[in-house]
Structures are given as C-alpha cells and as structure tokens.
Amino acid sequence: MKKTVILILLIFSAKGYSQFAKSMFSKDPIINLENWQKQRLYFGYYLGFNSFDFKFDYKEVVQQDIQVKKTTGFNVGVVADVRLQEYLNLRFEPGIYYTKRDLYYPNFNSEQDYLREVSSTYIHFPLLLKFSALRTGNVRPFLVGGFSTTLNLSSNSKSKDDNFEQKFRVKQWSSAYELGFGVDFFSEYFIFSPSIRGVFGITDELIRDSKSPSPWTDNIDSMKSRAILINFTFH
C-alpha cells in the first residue's frame, strides 16, 4: 500500500513538472499574463533568507581579524513596482529582516570578553531600478540595483553601557547599495520571481566605547554590514 501511494505521488509530481516545463520552456508555450507588466503600477510580496556579515577596517594593521560567525536569517516584505518604460522599472521593497552575528575578538581568554552577540531586527527600505531583458515565452531575466536605508530596531545606541559592561553598541540607521539578478516566471495566475542580491554597507555602524583605551573599538576605523539576500517574490 505504501509503495502504491509513493508511486502515485511520483507520477503526479512528474506530470506536474512536465506541464510546468512545457508552459515555461517549450518551443511554443502558451503566453501567461501577457499584459501584466504593462501596468503603470502593481504590487507583490516576498519571503526569503539572508546571511549578514560585518566588514572591518582597522586603523593599524592587526595580526588577527575579528571573526564573524554568520547565521541564516529570514526576510518578509512587500513590493511596489512602477513601470518607467518597457525594460526599466522602479521598485520599492520595504521589509523586515531578522539576523544574528557573533563576533569573536582575538587575544582574550574569557568568553565574556572575546564574544559579542549582535542580534538585529531591521526595517529595510530599498529603492531599486530593475532592468529587464526581452521576455522569452514565460521567462524574463532581470538585473536590479540601487540604494537602501535600514532602521535597526535592536540598536542599543542610547545605552550608556559599553563593552566594559559586555554591551556591544551599534547605530540605529545605516545605508548601503545593492546589486543582484533574478528571473520572472509567468504562470497562469501569478508571477514568481526568485532573486539573489548583495548588500554592501557604506556607513560605519559601530559606536565606540566611552572609556579609553578600549581593546574592542579603539582600533576599528569602520564596521560596515555585508549581506546576501535570497528572495522569492510573488506578483
């Protein structure tokens, strides 16, 4: 019985995949949502994953860098797309991003000194230009790039404690530029758009310790976020 059920599921899966492949990649597919992207304005939403890092620049050469342990976070947000012309769109993609990074400082013996946990809840405001290629059947690749501003809801910028009290402080606002690519797949009822994007911080996010000398912050010239975003957008 169990083998029969598995066999039936495999048959239906293969049939569903073959129909999807035929509608998307066949030589003469049925064109889905042919006029959808000709609208002046349309909306959508996205779900996805992220991996945030920090890039450190130092005032003086160091023998060992601060190590960053990255974790996989997740994203959720909405999309507003404005058509500028046939191949160019302006997109606003506000969303909430959850992430966590652990910083390991060299030359410390105790965990309370060498480990700093940076958990962040970001409200992300990217304004992007989308450059689309010529549509082929139900597939249309695109490039995307622009600038973003981010509000860190987990920022402890107003705290009077610093690393001497095991408190690692970061600024509330930051900015970055973003570059990426993706593909629009036109199904019968909606557009599915997987994409991958890099985020490159352009503002220093570190708040220096009030006390000096500080082995945690004195030698850091700048600390900027880097991230890889994988989003699955539905229009």
C-alpha positions in Angstrom: 0.0 0.0 0.0 2.8 2.4 1.0 4.7 1.7 -2.2 1.5 2.3 -4.3 0.9 5.7 -2.6 4.6 6.7 -3.3 4.3 5.6 -6.9 1.1 7.6 -7.4 2.7 10.7 -5.9 5.7 10.3 -8.1 3.5 10.0 -11.2 1.6 13.2 -10.3 4.8 15.0 -9.5 6.3 14.1 -12.8 3.1 15.1 -14.6 3.0 18.5 -12.8 6.7 19.1 -13.5 6.3 18.2 -17.2 3.3 20.6 -17.5 5.3 23.4 -15.8 8.3 22.8 -18.1 6.1 22.7 -21.1 4.4 26.0 -20.2 7.7 27.7 -19.3 10.4 26.3 -21.6 8.7 24.7 -24.6 9.3 26.0 -28.1 5.8 27.4 -28.4 4.4 28.0 -24.9 1.0 29.5 -24.1 1.8 33.1 -23.1 0.7 33.8 -19.5 -0.2 37.2 -18.1 0.9 38.8 -21.3 -0.1 42.4 -20.3 0.5 42.3 -16.6 3.9 44.1 -16.6 2.5 46.8 -18.9 0.6 48.2 -15.9 1.8 51.5 -14.6 1.8 50.2 -11.0 1.5 46.8 -9.5 2.2 45.2 -6.1 3.5 42.0 -4.6 5.2 40.5 -1.6 8.3 38.5 -0.9 9.7 35.9 1.5 13.3 34.9 1.7 16.6 34.3 3.6 19.6 36.3 4.4 23.2 36.0 5.6 24.6 39.1 7.2 28.3 39.7 7.8 30.5 42.7 9.0 33.4 44.1 7.1 36.0 45.7 9.5 38.6 48.3 8.5 41.4 48.9 11.0 43.4 52.0 11.9 46.5 49.9 12.5 47.5 46.6 11.0 46.3 43.6 13.0 47.7 40.1 13.1 44.3 38.5 13.6 41.0 39.8 12.4 37.8 39.9 14.4 36.0 36.7 13.3 32.3 36.9 12.4 30.1 33.8 12.8 27.1 34.2 10.5 23.7 32.6 10.8 20.8 32.3 8.3 18.0 34.8 8.9 14.8 35.4 7.1 13.0 38.3 5.3 9.4 39.2 4.6 8.1 42.3 2.9 6.1 43.9 0.1 6.9 45.3 -3.3 5.6 48.3 -5.2 6.7 48.3 -8.9 6.4 51.4 -11.1 6.9 50.9 -14.9 9.1 53.6 -16.3 9.4 52.1 -19.7 9.4 48.7 -21.4 12.7 47.5 -19.9 13.0 49.7 -16.8 11.1 49.7 -13.6 11.4 51.5 -10.3 10.8 49.2 -7.2 10.3 50.0 -3.5 10.7 46.8 -1.4 10.2 47.6 2.3 10.6 44.6 4.6 11.6 43.2 7.9 14.8 41.3 8.2 15.9 39.1 11.1 19.6 38.2 11.6 22.2 37.3 14.1 26.0 37.6 14.1 28.6 36.5 16.7 31.8 38.5 16.9 34.9 36.7 18.2 37.7 39.0 19.4 41.3 37.6 19.4 43.7 37.9 22.4 41.0 37.4 25.1 40.8 34.4 27.3 37.3 34.6 28.8 34.1 34.3 26.8 32.6 37.4 28.4 35.5 39.4 26.8 36.0 37.7 23.4 32.4 37.0 22.4 29.9 39.7 21.4 26.4 38.7 20.1 24.8 41.1 17.6 21.1 40.2 17.1 19.4 42.6 14.7 15.8 43.2 13.6 16.0 45.5 10.6 13.3 47.5 8.8 14.8 47.7 5.3 13.9 50.4 2.8 15.5 49.7 -0.6 14.8 51.8 -3.7 15.8 49.9 -6.7 16.0 50.0 -10.5 15.0 46.8 -12.3 16.5 46.3 -15.8 14.6 43.5 -17.5 15.7 41.6 -20.6 13.4 40.8 -23.5 10.7 38.3 -22.5 11.1 34.8 -24.0 7.9 32.9 -23.7 7.1 32.9 -20.0 10.6 33.7 -18.7 12.2 37.1 -18.3 15.6 37.6 -16.5 16.5 40.9 -14.9 19.2 42.8 -13.1 18.4 45.0 -10.1 20.4 47.7 -8.3 20.0 50.7 -6.1 20.4 52.1 -2.6 18.8 51.3 0.8 18.3 52.7 4.2 17.9 50.5 7.2 16.5 51.1 10.7 17.8 48.7 13.3 15.0 48.1 15.9 17.5 46.2 18.1 20.0 49.0 18.2 21.3 49.9 21.7 22.7 53.2 20.6 21.2 55.0 23.6 22.7 52.7 26.1 25.3 54.2 28.5 26.9 50.8 29.0 29.6 49.7 26.6 31.9 46.7 26.0 33.4 47.1 29.5 29.9 46.0 30.7 29.6 43.4 27.8 27.4 45.8 25.8 28.3 46.0 22.1 26.6 49.1 20.6 25.6 49.8 17.0 24.0 52.7 15.3 20.3 52.9 14.7 20.4 53.9 11.0 22.7 52.7 8.2 22.7 52.8 4.4 24.0 50.6 1.6 24.0 49.9 -2.1 22.6 46.7 -3.6 23.2 44.7 -6.7 21.6 41.5 -7.9 19.8 39.5 -10.5 16.7 37.2 -10.9 14.2 35.7 -13.2 10.5 36.4 -13.7 8.5 33.2 -14.3 5.0 33.9 -15.6 2.5 31.2 -14.5 -1.2 31.2 -15.3 -2.2 33.1 -12.2 0.8 35.0 -10.9 4.5 35.9 -11.5 7.1 34.1 -9.5 10.4 35.9 -9.2 13.4 34.3 -7.4 16.3 36.6 -7.0 19.7 36.9 -5.3 21.2 40.2 -4.2 24.3 41.5 -2.5 24.1 44.3 0.1 27.2 46.5 0.7 27.1 48.9 3.6 28.5 52.4 3.0 28.1 53.8 6.6 30.0 52.9 9.7 27.7 51.2 12.2 29.9 51.0 15.2 29.5 53.1 18.4 32.8 53.5 20.1 33.3 52.7 23.8 33.0 55.7 26.1 36.0 54.5 28.1 39.5 54.5 26.7 41.7 52.7 25.9 39.2 50.1 24.6 40.6 46.9 23.1 37.2 46.3 21.5 36.7 49.5 19.5 39.8 51.8 19.5 41.5 50.2 16.5 38.4 49.9 14.4 38.2 52.5 11.7 34.8 51.3 10.3 32.4 48.5 10.6 30.0 48.0 7.7 27.4 45.4 7.0 27.6 43.0 4.1 24.8 40.6 3.2 23.4 38.1 0.7 19.7 38.1 0.2 17.7 35.4 -1.4 14.1 36.5 -2.0 11.1 34.7 -3.6 8.7 37.4 -4.9 5.1 36.9 -5.9 3.1 39.4 -8.0 
